[in-house]
């Protein structure tokens, strides 16, 4: 600023400090957003709301209405965008505070907005609580700017603004880290994958040489290394919690991070004689719902990387965000396990009605997983097959007992009804939001390699591979199980029948794996 405070601004400051309502301008081309914020601010005694549907209209409001205090502006608007609007706003009056609103956040956009002078940002859709928090921040910042401009001279104001810029730059860095963390963690599908992602993020965010994550073992309470970045020694794989002098044990026991800046001997090697004079490390507790479950640690080995308060903050932030992700994963896993258990109970109830089919699904699943392993299927495919195998006949819940348990041969009409059970089963698991692959296995486990199966008449490799595997296992168990109209056949007879139908009813590759699997078991 190149001028002293004008008399007009002095009057404005006097009004503010005597309790004049805060004047808030909302610039957004979305009428619903403007109306929603207007309705919300009507209940705030200390606010006056003005609004504009585009940036040019917003600049006109700034000219017409004296002393606007706070501005919320959408980034994406026709004509002038929100970033250019904030730039012009700050040029007009640097004490007006602005927050940008965006429905498609990206680090580039956020950085540009902050550099243009924005003090905060909101992501659509936002909750009123988030808007209120942003308002409180903006009011504090506006008050500070006015007070500084009113009470200090140009040199002190400049110093205060420089300090604000430092905070802003730090906030931009923090937001960049938050985006990076959130984006990386959101892609994880299970805790094992998340653990590995966590140590890689820890090392790369802080430019550390080494990162490790230990989790408490439920049975013993000892710390077990579940993920690492960089080399580690064999003795680091497990830490005895009875070793009270161990830094990891102290972190778990006290719940307080440890930062060794390299002035004292010590490193993640945790053996004094192995530590060099420049070694440093940070350890933070890893907690879920207030319970410490492990330790996240990083280490520098004197390569020029300083591990200080900022690194400690980043590592603590990373551990905190990761713990929320793990909590969600564990909650999802728990719900899924309960759902699976409920569905399996339904299948067992269904099978219990007929002594000839009791435990049929468990046996079929066992055979199917064995064949899939013989074919080299991945662990993910084995898990999917295991789940679908237990539920492959759940659609029979929709079939009348008179047909299911009929002691004699079914009529053509009855058989057509039986043939609907794969479709019913797929619909049941589909409504529960289960994976597409699992639904497909259940729907197509009665398709034939030659296209003469049901319900869709798929043929060859158009039939999902796991369905083809399940079909062989299902047939094997059906032949070797007792039925009301016949006795159980021998295993060799069943194998011969399946081999005879390779290339017609069954996938030849699956039959080959089936024969190999049962041969190896004998």
C-alpha positions, 0 to 999 in steps of 0.5 A: 500500500502506498497511501495512508488510511483515508477518512472514508476507510476510517469511518468504515473501520469505526462502523465495523468495530461498533458492530455493523453487520458483515456484508457478504457477496455471493457470485455464482451462476447457479441460482440454487446456490445463491438462494440456499446461501441467502436462506441460510444467512437470513438467520444470521443476525450479523450478516447482510447478503448481496448476490450476483449471477456472474463476475461482471455483475459482481464487480458492479455490486462492489462499485455500488455497495460500499464496504463489502467484507466477504465474497464467495465466488464460483470458479467456473462461470460464463465470461470472466471466471472466479479466479480473475474476479478474485484478482480484480477484487484484491486489486480494488481492495486487498482487505476484502477476503474471498473464498472460491467455490468449485465442483471439480477441485484440482491442485492447479485450480486451487493453487491459481485461486490462492495465488490470485488472492483467495483465502479459502475454498469450498468444494461442491456439494458443501454442508452448511457446517463447512460454509459456517467454518469458512465464514468464521475464518473469513471474518477473522481474517477480514477483522485482522486485515482491517485492524492491521490497516487501521492501527499500523503503519505501512511497514507493519502492514507489509510485515503482516501481509508477508506473514499471511503470505507465508501462511497461505503458501503453507496452506497451499502446500498442506492442501497439495499434500491433502489432495495427494494423500486423499487421492492415493488412499481412495484407490486402495481396496484393502488394508494390505494395499493401504499399508503399502501405499502409506509407507510409499507416501510417507517416504515420498512426501518427506523425501525420506530414505526409509519408511516403516509401518508396524501394527500390533499383533492381536494375540501377543500385542507385539508390533509386526512390520506390515509394510516398508519402503527401503531396506530393513533388517530382519530383526525389525520385522517384529518388536517385543512390547516388553522392551520398554526402552524401544522407541516404537514401544514408547510411542505406543505406550505414551501416544506421543511422537518421537523426533530425533533430529540427528544430533543424538545417535539413533535411527530406524535401525534402532541399534546405537552402534549402527547409527551415524552422526547425521541420522534422524527419524520420526515416529508417530502413533497410528490410531483408530478411534483413539486406540493406538494400533501401531507406529508409522516411522520415517528415517533420513540417513544423512543425505541432506534431508532435514526431518523437523517440525514440518515433516512431523506434521506431514507424517502425523497428518498422513497417519491420521488420514490413513487411519480414517481410510482403514476404519472405513475399510474395516467397517466395510469388511465387517458389513460384508462378512456379516452379509456373506454369513447371512446369505450363506445361512440362507443357503444352508437353510435351503439345503437343509430342507433336502437331505440329498443336497445338504452341504452341496454348496460348500463341497462345490466351492471346495472343488471349484477353488481347487480347480481354479488354483490348478489353473493359476487363478489370482487370489482375487479370483479365488476369493470371488469364486469362493463367495459366489460358489457358496451362493450359486444356488441361492436362487432356489429360494424362489422355487417352490418346495414341491418342485425342489424336493420332488422325489421323482422325475421333473416334468418339462414345465417343472424343469423350466421353473428350476432353470430360472434359479440362476437368474433369481440368484443373480438378482438377489445378490445384485440388489445387495450391491455385490460385484458384477463378477460374482453376479455373473458367476451365479447367473451363468453356472449352468451355461454349456461350452456348446451354447446349449445351456441356460439361462442365456445360451452363452457358449465358449469363452463368452461364458465367464471363466469362473462360471465354467469352473463352477459348472464342472465342480457343480456337476461332479458333486451332483453325480457323486451325491445321492438323489431321491431317484438314484444312488450316488455314483463313484468318483471315477464314474463322475470323472469319466462322465465329465471328461466325455463331455469336455468340448460339449458341455464343459470347457476342455481347459477346465476339465484338464485342470479338474482331472489334474486337481483330483489326480494330485489329491489321490 
